Amino acid sequence: MRSTRRPALVRLRKLLLTDSLPFWLLPVLAVMSISGCAIERGKAWDRPAADPAAPALSLVLIGEAGFPGRTAAHSASELERTLAARRRDGVPVVLLWLGDVLGDDCDPAVALTRPGVRDLVRVARSHESAGGPSFAVLGAHEWRCGAPSLHLQPNTGPRPWRLPAANYVVRVDHDGGARVVSTCSENACSVEPADADALVDLVLLDTAAWLGPPAQGGPLLTAADASLAQQQALLAALEQTPQAATPRLLVTHHPIETAGPHGQGGLYPDSAFALHPEPLRRAIDRGLFAGALSGHDRSLSATADIADAVKRSSRFWLKRPVFQVVSGGTAHPDGAPAGGRRGWVYYQSQALAPDLLSNRAGFAELVIGRVSYTALLHQRKHGRWRAAQIEVPRERPPHPAETRSPVLDPCLRCDPLTPRQ
């Protein structure tokens, strides 16, 4: 704890030594500085994570990976160990890159060779050379750099993942084989019906085209409009291709709800249900997805059902449960010593209270079993790695017609409280 608090205390001391600081602000800054420690939530951190029951597939989630340094190198070492353990157990693995793989450098040739990041790339290439699938979605940084189309890579290429389109569907079979099963042309898309071999469909969508649109017109705005049109057509095709036996998981850069500074009421609020485009909101409400896998916030979290958070942030009642896993702490977590005010409790979301949360370094993993999903958060704390998990049944009934709602006034950790009458 001491190492994560020192930078905040140093900044506070500098402020206190200035004559321009209002007297009334001193106690506020003191409290905010103390609350700048790494944030954790969930009793599961206090006990060792058990091995997932009957694992059929592992989805390893890499988010905010493009920032160089020792944190990325540490994450690469643990990622390599995790992949080796899954191979020994005979569990196939799919790597999912959740955007912002460029960090703060817009040249891919430079970004992927920087210290720490190149270690992640090396591990991913080794995974691919062993026959392991690896896929990606576009993130906010890829759009901010001005040429998201340059990152599209339908097949094996200079980057250790496949990104055939801004929006696409990957089907993973029971043997771990993965292939793209969606086709889009102009404003029409089609998706192959699932057969008996299908285990899960991954629906990878470009959320940055909507939530981080270009500030001015021109070719980039045209590209954003094209991505959104493709996304709408793909969601329409999914709605017209029902499949009861094969679940679908949503894979995006921006979370549907998040507990970090990008959540409702946070420092940079852009990731709440109401902020997503209407076609995606409709698809979630109609139960198209069993869960969502996202990055963007520099933290790790797992939530069995985001329904209460959606009620609180957007005043919307989802008909079916939707779990969510956020993995954005791979290279530059908010709980790092130099995390700044992004890591202060005061600047976190006031809508979502996850079952598990950490803003330390690490990555998340979703293990798909025969009867349940297991969300594993791999966290590095005081130089050592540990994991915590929650389990979500694969079969869950719809929400009742009338449900007891949480406190709708935005507040931190208010789910356990009795609503005011």
Secondary structure, DSSP 8 states (H G I E B T S, - for coil): -HHHHHHHHHHHHHHHTSTTS-TTHHHHHHHHHHTTS--EE-GGGGS-----SSEEEEEEEE-S----SHHHHHHHHHHHHHHHHHHHTT--EEEEE-S--STT---HHHHTTSTTHHHHHHHHHHHHHTT--EEE---HHHHHTT-GGGG-BSSS-SSSSBB-SSSEEEEEETTS-EEE-EEEETTEEEE----TTEEEEEEE---HHHHS--SS-SHHHHHHHHHHHHHHHHHHHHHTS--SSS-EEEE-SS-SS-SSTTSTTSSS---SGGGS-HHHHHHHHTT--SEEEE-SSSSEEEES--HHHHHHHH----SS--EEEEE--SSS-TTSTT-GGGG-GGGS-SS---SEEE-SSEEEEEEEESSEEEEEEEEEETTEEEEEEEEEES------SS------S--TT-TTS----
